[in-house]
Amino acid sequence: TGFDSDNSSGEFSEANHKVPEMRDLGPHQSNRTEKHNGETEIQENGIKRHRTSLPAPMFSRSDFSVWSILKKCIGLELSKITMPIVFNEPLSFLQRITEYMEHIYLINKACSHADPLERMQAVAAFAVSAVASQWERTGKPFNPLLGETYELIREDLGFRFISEQVSHHPPISAFYSEGLNKDFIFHGSIYPKLKFWGKSIEAEPRGTITLELLKHNEAYTWTNPTCCVHNVIIGKLWLEQYGVVEIVNHSTGDKCVLNFKPCGLFGKELHRVEGYIQDKHKKKLCVIYGKWTECLWCTDPTTYETYKKSEKRGSEPKKKSVSEEDIKSENDEADDMPEVQDTVQFIPGSKLLWRINSRPPNSSQMYNFTSFAVSLNELEKGMEAILAPTDCRLRPDIRSMENGNMDVASKEKERLEEKQRAARKERAKDEVEWHTRWFHQGTNPYTGTPDWLYSGGYFDRNFSDCPDIY
C-alpha cells in the first residue's frame, strides 16, 4: 500500500453538508439509476439523475491498524504522519468541504423568511447539518495537492461551488459558492489543527465560515466544532463533535450559541446539541436542541425551562419517537425528511428545523457516504473537456481507488506526491513564489480576521495558466 508522505489536515476533518439528493423527485425515484461509469441519465423532466453507488465496494480495513502507523510517529508533527491509502476514502478534502451544500434547502428557507429569527433558525440548522455527513465516516479524505481545485454546479439545487488548495504548509482549503438565483453567497477557508492524544485524534477548527443572504443584506459568520476520532489504537473507530459554535448576524446583532456536548463518562450526552438564539440586547428568543446525527428542534425559552424543571422533579415523560405525521404538522419540509426514529427527547410544541437524510442501503460498503457524497466524484460524459485540469475528478489516485484498484491508486498517489515535492524544490531553487489562481489573501469584511477571498473568473473557463499537478 502507498503512504501519505505529505499528509495534511484533511485527516479526519470536519466540513461537511445535507439536502435531499434530488428534491424535485420523489424519495424513491431519486435512488434509481442504471449508469455508473461517467454517463448521467436524464429524466423525463430534464433533470440529471446522479449516480447512487460507487463503481466498486470499499476495501476492507480489518487487517490494518491505525496504531501500527501512529506509534512510530509520537512526538512528530501530526500533519506529516504517513498513512496507508487503505485508511482513505475516494474523495479529496475539497470534495468533502462541498458536502456543506447537501442541505442547501436550509439556505433557501433562510432566504425566504421575512422574520430575522426564522432566518437565524434556518442558518443554525444549516451549520449543524454541515457536520452531519461525518457521522460514521472514519475514512480520511485525500489531502489536496497545492493548486488542486474542485467545482460543482447543481442546477437542480440552485448553486455552483468552487474550491482551491491555496496552501500546503500549513494546509489551507478555500471555497466559494453562490446561488444561481443570486440570492446567497457562501464562502470560507478551512485549516483544522490536528492533535494526537494517544487514543484519539482531534481536529480543532480554524478558519471562518461566512454566509451572505443578499436579499436581506445580512451576513452570518461562524466556525465549526472540534471533531475527534476515538479508538485509533484498538476497537471500533467512532466520531464525536464538541465545542461551542457562535453564529453571529452582523446586520442585526443577533447571535446563536450552540453547544456541541462531549459524550461524557457514560455517553449520555453523545451527539447532543443545545443552544439558544439571543438578540443584540442578549434577550433569549428561542432554545435549540437535538443531535447533530439526527435532528434539530426549537422551542420558546419558557416552555424549555418548564420542561427542564419537570425533568428534575422526576416527571420526565417517556421518550417519544416522532412520526412522519408529527413532522408534517410541524414543518413544511416534511417531504424532504427521511423516515427515521429519533432518540432525541421531544418537547411538545417544538418546531422541527432539520433532520438528517437517510443514507443509501449500501452506504456501509461505500465508506458510509450519503447520496450526495456518492455523486461528488462522478465524471459525467463530456465533463473532462470543460473542467479545469486541476479538478479533483481528474486525480488518478482517487479515481483508481474509487474503481477498486488499490495498487494503482497507491502508486499514483506516491507519484503525485513526489511530483509535488519536486516542483516545490524547483521553485525554491529558482526563488519563485507560488501564486494561487482563484483565491487571494485578504480580510474577512465582517470579522476583520485574515481570510482567503474568491478572486472571481473561474466560471469564465480560462484555464490556460493552471498548473500541471497531475
N, C-alpha and C positions, 0 to 999 in steps of 0.2 A: 504493500500500500504506500501511497505518497504521503508526504508530510507537509504541514503548514510551516515552512521555514520563515515565512514573513507574516505571521499571524497578526491580525489587527482586532480592533474592538468589536468586530462583528460577532465575536464569541458570545454565545448565549445572550444576545442583545434583546432590547425591547422593541420599540417601534410597532408597531403593529397595528388593525383596521377591520368593520363588518357590516355589509349591507347585503340583502338578499341578492344572490348572484344575477338573476335576471328578473327584475321587479315587474317587467311588463308581461311576464308569463305566469302561469300557474306554478305552484311549488313542485309539482311532479314533472311538468313539461321541461323545466329548466335543468333537469338532471338526466336528460336523454340526448345522446348524440352518438353517431357511429364513426366519426372521423377523429383520429388522434395524431396523425403524422403530419401536422402542419396545415392541413386543409380545414377551414372553418365552414361549417354548414350554415346556410342561410335559411331562415324560416320563412313561412308564408307572409308574415307581416314585415319582412325585410330586415329584421334584426339578426345580427350574428349570434349564432349559438356556439358558445365556447366549450372547449373540451371538459369532460367531467372526470377524467382519470389520467394518470401518467402512463407513458409507454411501457414502463417496467416497474414491478414492485420494489420496495426498498430493500437494501442489502441488510442482512442480519448483523446486529451489533453484539450478539450474545457471546461471541468468542473474544471480545475485546474489552479491555478495562481502561477507563479514563485515568485511573490512579497509576497504572503502569507507565503512563506518559508523564503525569504531573509530578510523581515522586522524584523524578530526575531533575526537576526544574524549581525546587524550593529555593527561594531567595532570588530567583531571576525575575526580570520584568515579564509580567504575565502576557503582555501583548506580543511577545516573541516566542511563546511556547509553541513547539511543533506538535501538531495533532494529526493523526491519521485521517485520511479522507473519509473513512467509514463513519466518522462522527459528524460529517457534514450532512446537510440536506441540499438537494439540487436547486438552490436559489442563491443569488447574490444578496448581500446585505442591502443593496439598493432596492432589490425587489421586495425584500422583507419590509422596508420602510413604506413601500407603496401599499402595503396592506392596511395602512391608515384609512384608505379610501373605501374599504369594503362596506362600511356603514355610512356612506355619503348621504343617505336619505336623512340622516340626523342634521347634516348641514342644511339640506333643503328645507327641513322643518324649521330650523332656526331662522332661515331667510324669510319664511312665510309668516312667522308670528309677528303681530303688531306689539305685543306686550314684551318689554325687555326681560321680565322674569322668566317667561316661557322660552325666550331665546337663550338665556343663560342655562336653563334646564336642558335644552337640546344640546348645547355646546358641552356641558358637563357629561352628558351621556356619550357624546362623540369621543371625548377624551378618555373615558373608561373603556369604550368599545375598542379603542385603538390598541389596547394591550391584550384583549381577549383572545386574539388569534394565537398567542403564545401558549395558551393552555395545552399541556401535554406535548408541546413542541420542544423536545430536548436535543434535537439536532442543531448544529450551528450552521448558519448560512456561510457561503464562501465570502472571504474577505475581498472587497473590491480592489482591483488594481488602480493605481493612480491614473486618473483620466477616464476611468470606466464610467459609462452612463447607462441610464435606463429610462425609457419613455413608455407611457401608457395612455392611449386615447380610448375612452369608453363613451361613445355617443349615446348608448342606451342608458348610461348612468349620469351623463351630462358633465364630464370633466376630462381634462387632459393633465398629464403629470410628467415632470422631467426631474431627474436627479443626476448628480455627478459626484465622484470621489475627488474631493478638492485637496486632500492632504493624505499622505501615507504615514508619516511620523510627526505628530500624532495622527491617527486615522480619523478623518472627518468626512462625513457624508452630508451634502447639501441637497435640498429638494424644493420644488416649487410646483404648485398645482393651481389651476384656475377653472372656474365653472364655464362651460361652453355658452351659457346664457349671460355671462359677465356678472354673475350675482355674488361670487366669492373669490377670494384668493387665500391660499393655504401654503405656508412656507416655513422653512426652518433649517437647522443644521444639528446633527447628532454626532456626539463622540463620547460614548459611555466610558467611564473609568473602571477598569476591571481589578478586582481584588480576590486573591485566593486565600481562603480561611482554613485550609486543611481538608475539611469535609464538604465545603461548598465553594462555589464561585459566585461572586457578587458583581453585578454591573450597575454602577452608580451613574445616574443620568447626567449628562452635560448637554448644554445647548437649549435654545429657546424655540418653542413651537408657537407659531402665530397664525391666527385665523381672522381674516377681514371679511365682514359682511358688508358689501359695497352699498346695497340698497339702504341700509340703516346707518351707514357711515360709522360702523363700530369695529373695534379691533380687540381680540382676546389673545392673551398670551399665557403659557404655562410650560412646565417641564414634566417629564414622565416620572412615575415612581421607580424605585430601585427594584431590579429584578435579581432573584437569587436562584441558583440551581443547586439542589441538595443531593447528597449521596454520591458524590463524584468518586469516592473511594470504593464503597461497596453498597449494594442494594439498588433499588429502582430509583432512577433519576426522577425528581419532581421539582416543579417551579412554584415560587411564590413571589408576589409583588408586595412591596411595603413602602411606607413613607407618606408624607403629606404633599399633596398636589394643590397648588393655588392657581385658580383660573381668574384672571383679572380682566374686567371690561374697562378698557381705558377711556371709553367715552362717557359712561355713566358713573363709574366708580364702584359698581357692584363687584362683589368677589364671591367665588365659590371655593370653599375649602373642603377637600376630600381627603379622608384618612384611610389609606390602604393599610389594613391592620396585619401585622405579622401573626403567624399561626398560633403562637403561644405554646405553653408547655404541653397542653393536652389537645391542641389542634382545634379548639372551639372557635377561634377567630379566623380560621383558614379561609382565604379568599374574600373576606368581608371588606366592604367599603362603606364608610359612614361619613357624613359631612353635612354641610348647610350652605345656603346662599344668603349673603347679607348685603344690604345697601351701603351707600357711602357713609351713612351715619352709624354703621355697624349694627343695624337692626336686622335680626334674623327674619328672613322672608319665607323660607321653607327648609325642610330637612330632607336629605337624600340618603338612601340606604339600599343595600343589596350586596351582590357578589360580582366581581369582575369576570367570573367564569360563567355567570348565569343571567342576571338581570339587574336592573336598577329601577327603584321606585322613589317617589317623592310624596311628602305629606306636609301639612302645616305644623309649625313648631308646637302648638298647644296639644294637638292630637298625639304627636310623638311623645311629648313629655308625660301625658296622661297614660299612654301605653307603657312607657318605661316604669312609671310608678306602680302600675298594676303588676308588672313583672316582678318587681322587688317584693311585693306583698304576697307573691306566690300564686297569683291568679292568672298566670300566663296561659293564654289559650293554646290549644293544640296547633301544631304546625299545619299550615294549610297549603296544599298544592293548588296552583292556580290553573283553572281550566281555560280552554280557548274561549268559552263564553264570557268568563270573567274579563279576559283581555279585551274582547270586543267592546265590552261595556266601558272599559277604562281607557282605551287607546285606539285612535283611528288608523294606526298602522298594523292592525291585527293580522291582516293578510300576509304581512312580511315576517310574522313571528313563527318560529318552529313549535311543534307540539312536544314540549318537554315538561318534566315535573320539577318545580322549584324546591330548593331546600331552604330558601330564604323565609324567615318569619314574616308573614304578610300582615301589615297593619290595615285594618278596614278603612276604606275611604282613600287609600293611596292611589296615585296615578302612575301607570307604567311609563317609564321614559325610554327603556331599551331592553331588548332581550337577545341573547346570543343566538346565532344561526345554528341550525343542525348541520352536522358535517356529513360528507358523503358516506355511504355504507362501508366503503372500503378504505376509509381515511387512515386506519391504523397501518395499512400496507402502503400508504403514500405519505409517510413522515408526519401523520396527523394533520395534513393540510386541510384547510377549509376549501369549499368550492371555488372561492375567489383566488386563493393561493395556487390551486391546481392550474388555473388558466394563465398565470403570470409569465411562464417561460414558453408559452405556446408560440411557435413560429409559423404564422399564417402564410398562405401562398401569396407570393408577391411582396411580402414584407421586407425580405432581405435587401431588395433593391432600393428601398426608401429609408431604412434605418441608418442611423449613424454607425460607422464601422466600430465604434466603441461600445455599442449596446450589449447588455448582458446576454441577450438571446443568442448572440454570435460567439459567446465564450465556449471554446471547445471542451474544456474540462467539465463545466456544468452540464453541457449538452450530453456528453458521454455518460456522466453519472445518471442523468435522467433516463437515458436509454438502457441502463443496467450494465454498462461496460466499465467496471471499476478499474481494471488495469489501464485502459486507455485514459480514463479520467485522471488517474494518479500521475501518469507520465505527462499528460498535457498540463496538469497543474504545476508540476515541477518545472516544466519548460517555460511556462508563463512567468513564474516567479523568478527564474534565472534571467529571463529576458528583461524583467523589470529591474533587477539588481544591476545588470549590465548597463542599461540605459541611465540609471542613477549615477553609476561610476563615470560614465561618459560625460554627463552634464557637469559633474564635479570637476573633472579634468579640464574641461573647456570653460569652467566658471560660468555656466549657463543656468539661469534660474528657470524652474518650472512655472509655466503660466496656465492657469485654469482657463477653460474655454467658455463655460456658460454661467459661471458664478464669480463674484468678486467679494473680497473682504470689505466690510462696512460696519455700520452701526444700526442695530435694530431701532427703528424710528419711535417705538413705543416704550421700550425698556431702557434704551440708552446703552445697552451692553453690546460687545462685539458680536457680529453675526456674519453669515455668508448670504449675500443677496443675489437674486437672479439678475443676470445682465441682459436677458432677452435675446431674441433672434433664433432660438433653437428651431422653432417650427417653420422658419424660412427654408430650412433644409440645405443650408450651405455648409457641407461637411468637408470641404476641400483641405482645411488645415487641421483636421482631427489627428491626434497622434496614432501611431501604429502600435497598439499594445497587445494584439493577439497574434 
